[in-house]
Amino acid sequence: MCALSARADARTTLDVRAGTLDFYSDVLALVAHDRVVATIGGKTIAADYAYIDVYHDRAVFGGDVHLREGASDRAFATLAVDIDAICGTGITADETPRILALAKLDPRDEDVLDALPTGDAFTVTAFDGRAPYIRARHAVLNAHASVRLTPAAFPSNLFAPPAPTFLYSLAANPNLTTSTLPAATFDQPLNLAGGKNALLAAHLRYLEGTGGVIAFDEHLVDEDRAYAVASLDAPARAAQTLGLSAYQRMSDKLTQSFDTSRSFGLTVAHYAFNAEVGRLYGRLDVGQAGASGTIETSLRTRERPLFGGATYRLRAAYGLDHNPFGELNRAADPLNYPLLFRTSIQADLASPLFHGPFGTSVSATLSDAQTWYAYPRTRSSLGSTATISKRFSSALFGNASVSTNFFADDYGRAQLKFFPPTPVVLSDGSTWFGADAFRGFTTSRTYSLDLYLTPRPSTDVRLNITRTNDFPQFNGYGRPITVARVDVRFRPIPNLGIAIGRSDQFGWGGVRFSRWSLSVTP
Amino acid sequence: MGRCEVLALVAERDALKRIGALAFALVAFGTSARADEPQVYRSTLLGISTTAITLEGGATLRRSPALGARDFTRALGHTVYVQLDDDGTVTALALVLPRHAQLLPLADLPQATFAIAARSAAQQAADHITLTIVVAVPPRTPSGDDVYLSTDRTGFAAAELRMNRIDPLHWAIDVPIARGSTLVYRFTRGSSANGERDAAGGGVHAHLVLADAPKRTKDNVASWADVP
């Protein structure tokens, strides 16, 4: 339809009013029923039904269709409209139906066609009773930019109250929805204003421990090059949180980002600068949390081949930590050390993917890191992970992993000052004297088994059993020895995700089952 | 009660069950089709006049007076099942597939049957296809974490669809999607704070795939925001 006409540069606006106007965001379609009246380019189209493909900027009107401009009125059984080019193709309601081309969507300027033009002008999707994401009575489509729906009800989300208006951005830009809001049990965004490069939204949220709150965020984007997001969560409540996040890609090899938030009186900020330097990656991190700050510069190699498909990479860093109250435990060393420099190196090794017996596949990683502080102190870590996976069927997957980590916080001769024998009082009031043996050397071992059942892409169940064997670890102190957890996630409709989960830690510290976790997201 | 009336009542009951308030009066199937197994064609109703019925794709069929003067306005935009007589005119229209009916593709109708023949009307139907999206993750991805697909269909909700782990380094998911549409997506580990990054730690362009046919895409995550 209108295949030869060039797309208009200026954004076209299509205004639609109807008794019922349903928006299906997964296919970006508006479906209007009952006294449909649309205006576009000075023309008015009245119909019983309309299907508007918001993504491809085309519309199909059906039923008793009338195209009007001034005193002119042309009747059709069906009319397909190219919203960008403001032209159309109509099938008349005559005794012998004809196909008419309307170059300017002008009812007085029509050409009879022999056959339907090429393209998908009359293609529609039948939703047949499926609940829409938003139901409204008035929609304004700004081609390629946004759809504003007024008033907006959310029939597919029982938790979401109706809103006076909702702006749906058509900019397929993930940066436009980057969130700085803390995680919530429930979060229903209500977009208020914006377009392709900006979006102001209110959020109706439920925070565990706080209750129902409202939040606001403002997004500014420059395609994939940059974005900035500012947010205010739970204003005038104890849990009030301010957030700001910004990102910029300065060139193919340079990016920078800045994130800050303030909640419960504590301000946290972090700046990062990434650079590709020849075959190396350089990074500068500057962080501040309350009065404490860190600065670190680092260089790391790319993933380099080793042998047999294995790879390795190396990382070196130099930085300093600052704390006006002292970086070290004053009980161990009365001198105040507000500023400490440190140097660290790290080596990472990754195995190739092995295919084992019974259709299994295996991979492993090994990581070793060492940090030297200006104060006579070294911190070492050695970690390894082996993972084995098996696909039992198209809907059933299994995964098992073993992780071990060793940490050593070594103060040399001052070791006993920093880690004196200290019995631990457990959650049941008893004392664990075994903790006396802790000298800053920590071991953690994790054995994890997962089973995934995915009957449909939008529905999955995850069963997890995790065993740990750590030091220090005793009844209620440290990680639970055994935890079993089940998580169920499903999407009854494309715009509503529900996740439910619960775990059992088998009486660790006197606790058996966790509370149910519930998350409702768009 | 005649067989046709029974058919209509059954169909009406099913329609009421399936679409509730959208249920509307059905027309009894005509008598010209074989009584034991009527042949029907499925499409979406776009327009209806006193002489013709326009279906999805623009295909227009002649309307028989036997169809009566019922108001089909509420059927517009919905899947309908049409029955034709020997002359190729529509004699019956229903919202649900009648019992014992034989469903045939609209493309099987001879072109001469149409008042206006759509181009391959059956093929034009906006049916759904499946995209299989496979992603390779970096070896240092935390082994207990899941990988999620975040798409433009939910405004890039970070934990939109949990992917299936097909081996320690690969995840996959089948996404049903309307043919002809485009899927824009990213990978996360459940939140925007642990989304995918390029090898240097910078942001990445969103992935894009055109759903013109069932296909399998392969992507790579170079690093994660929290695991550089």
Boltz contact constraints between the chains, C-beta under 6 A:
constraints:
  - contact:
      token1: [A, 26]
      token2: [B, 153]
      max_distance: 6.0
  - contact:
      token1: [A, 27]
      token2: [B, 178]
      max_distance: 6.0
  - contact:
      token1: [A, 31]
      token2: [B, 77]
      max_distance: 6.0
  - contact:
      token1: [A, 48]
      token2: [B, 73]
      max_distance: 6.0
  - contact:
      token1: [A, 48]
      token2: [B, 76]
      max_distance: 6.0
  - contact:
      token1: [A, 49]
      token2: [B, 76]
      max_distance: 6.0
  - contact:
      token1: [A, 49]
      token2: [B, 77]
      max_distance: 6.0
  - contact:
      token1: [A, 62]
      token2: [B, 46]
      max_distance: 6.0
  - contact:
      token1: [A, 62]
      token2: [B, 47]
      max_distance: 6.0
  - contact:
      token1: [A, 62]
      token2: [B, 76]
      max_distance: 6.0
  - contact:
      token1: [A, 63]
      token2: [B, 73]
      max_distance: 6.0
  - contact:
      token1: [A, 63]
      token2: [B, 76]
      max_distance: 6.0
  - contact:
      token1: [A, 77]
      token2: [B, 47]
      max_distance: 6.0
  - contact:
      token1: [A, 77]
      token2: [B, 49]
      max_distance: 6.0
  - contact:
      token1: [A, 77]
      token2: [B, 54]
      max_distance: 6.0
  - contact:
      token1: [A, 78]
      token2: [B, 46]
      max_distance: 6.0
  - contact:
      token1: [A, 78]
      token2: [B, 47]
      max_distance: 6.0
  - contact:
      token1: [A, 78]
      token2: [B, 54]
      max_distance: 6.0
  - contact:
      token1: [A, 91]
      token2: [B, 54]
      max_distance: 6.0
  - contact:
      token1: [A, 91]
      token2: [B, 60]
      max_distance: 6.0
  - contact:
      token1: [A, 93]
      token2: [B, 49]
      max_distance: 6.0
  - contact:
      token1: [A, 95]
      token2: [B, 51]
      max_distance: 6.0
  - contact:
      token1: [A, 97]
      token2: [B, 52]
      max_distance: 6.0
  - contact:
      token1: [A, 97]
      token2: [B, 60]
      max_distance: 6.0
  - contact:
      token1: [A, 97]
      token2: [B, 115]
      max_distance: 6.0
  - contact:
      token1: [A, 97]
      token2: [B, 116]
      max_distance: 6.0
  - contact:
      token1: [A, 116]
      token2: [B, 58]
      max_distance: 6.0
  - contact:
      token1: [A, 122]
      token2: [B, 57]
      max_distance: 6.0
  - contact:
      token1: [A, 122]
      token2: [B, 58]
      max_distance: 6.0
  - contact:
      token1: [A, 123]
      token2: [B, 124]
      max_distance: 6.0
  - contact:
      token1: [A, 123]
      token2: [B, 126]
      max_distance: 6.0
  - contact:
      token1: [A, 124]
      token2: [B, 44]
      max_distance: 6.0
  - contact:
      token1: [A, 124]
      token2: [B, 56]
      max_distance: 6.0
  - contact:
      token1: [A, 125]
      token2: [B, 126]
      max_distance: 6.0
  - contact:
      token1: [A, 126]
      token2: [B, 44]
      max_distance: 6.0
  - contact:
      token1: [A, 126]
      token2: [B, 78]
      max_distance: 6.0
  - contact:
      token1: [A, 126]
      token2: [B, 79]
      max_distance: 6.0
  - contact:
      token1: [A, 128]
      token2: [B, 78]
      max_distance: 6.0
  - contact:
      token1: [A, 128]
      token2: [B, 79]
      max_distance: 6.0
  - contact:
      token1: [A, 129]
      token2: [B, 19]
      max_distance: 6.0
  - contact:
      token1: [A, 129]
      token2: [B, 22]
      max_distance: 6.0
  - contact:
      token1: [A, 172]
      token2: [B, 152]
      max_distance: 6.0
  - contact:
      token1: [A, 172]
      token2: [B, 184]
      max_distance: 6.0
  - contact:
      token1: [A, 174]
      token2: [B, 156]
      max_distance: 6.0
  - contact:
      token1: [A, 174]
      token2: [B, 186]
      max_distance: 6.0
  - contact:
      token1: [A, 174]
      token2: [B, 206]
      max_distance: 6.0
  - contact:
      token1: [A, 177]
      token2: [B, 155]
      max_distance: 6.0
  - contact:
      token1: [A, 177]
      token2: [B, 156]
      max_distance: 6.0
  - contact:
      token1: [A, 178]
      token2: [B, 192]
      max_distance: 6.0
  - contact:
      token1: [A, 179]
      token2: [B, 192]
      max_distance: 6.0
  - contact:
      token1: [A, 224]
      token2: [B, 205]
      max_distance: 6.0
  - contact:
      token1: [A, 247]
      token2: [B, 203]
      max_distance: 6.0
  - contact:
      token1: [A, 249]
      token2: [B, 202]
      max_distance: 6.0
  - contact:
      token1: [A, 255]
      token2: [B, 202]
      max_distance: 6.0
  - contact:
      token1: [A, 274]
      token2: [B, 200]
      max_distance: 6.0
  - contact:
      token1: [A, 274]
      token2: [B, 201]
      max_distance: 6.0
  - contact:
      token1: [A, 274]
      token2: [B, 202]
      max_distance: 6.0
  - contact:
      token1: [A, 276]
      token2: [B, 200]
      max_distance: 6.0
  - contact:
      token1: [A, 281]
      token2: [B, 200]
      max_distance: 6.0
  - contact:
      token1: [A, 350]
      token2: [B, 139]
      max_distance: 6.0
  - contact:
      token1: [A, 353]
      token2: [B, 169]
      max_distance: 6.0
  - contact:
      token1: [A, 361]
      token2: [B, 167]
      max_distance: 6.0
  - contact:
      token1: [A, 363]
      token2: [B, 168]
      max_distance: 6.0
  - contact:
      token1: [A, 363]
      token2: [B, 169]
      max_distance: 6.0
  - contact:
      token1: [A, 365]
      token2: [B, 139]
      max_distance: 6.0
  - contact:
      token1: [A, 365]
      token2: [B, 140]
      max_distance: 6.0
  - contact:
      token1: [A, 385]
      token2: [B, 143]
      max_distance: 6.0
  - contact:
      token1: [A, 387]
      token2: [B, 143]
      max_distance: 6.0
  - contact:
      token1: [A, 387]
      token2: [B, 168]
      max_distance: 6.0
  - contact:
      token1: [A, 389]
      token2: [B, 165]
      max_distance: 6.0
  - contact:
      token1: [A, 389]
      token2: [B, 167]
      max_distance: 6.0
  - contact:
      token1: [A, 389]
      token2: [B, 168]
      max_distance: 6.0
  - contact:
      token1: [A, 391]
      token2: [B, 166]
      max_distance: 6.0
  - contact:
      token1: [A, 397]
      token2: [B, 164]
      max_distance: 6.0
  - contact:
      token1: [A, 397]
      token2: [B, 165]
      max_distance: 6.0
  - contact:
      token1: [A, 399]
      token2: [B, 165]
      max_distance: 6.0
  - contact:
      token1: [A, 401]
      token2: [B, 143]
      max_distance: 6.0
  - contact:
      token1: [A, 448]
      token2: [B, 144]
      max_distance: 6.0
  - contact:
      token1: [A, 454]
      token2: [B, 164]
      max_distance: 6.0
  - contact:
      token1: [A, 457]
      token2: [B, 161]
      max_distance: 6.0
  - contact:
      token1: [A, 457]
      token2: [B, 173]
      max_distance: 6.0
  - contact:
      token1: [A, 457]
      token2: [B, 174]
      max_distance: 6.0
  - contact:
      token1: [A, 457]
      token2: [B, 175]
      max_distance: 6.0
  - contact:
      token1: [A, 460]
      token2: [B, 162]
      max_distance: 6.0
  - contact:
      token1: [A, 489]
      token2: [B, 162]
      max_distance: 6.0
  - contact:
      token1: [A, 494]
      token2: [B, 153]
      max_distance: 6.0
  - contact:
      token1: [A, 495]
      token2: [B, 154]
      max_distance: 6.0
  - contact:
      token1: [A, 521]
      token2: [B, 157]
      max_distance: 6.0
  - contact:
      token1: [A, 522]
      token2: [B, 154]
      max_distance: 6.0
  - contact:
      token1: [A, 522]
      token2: [B, 157]
      max_distance: 6.0
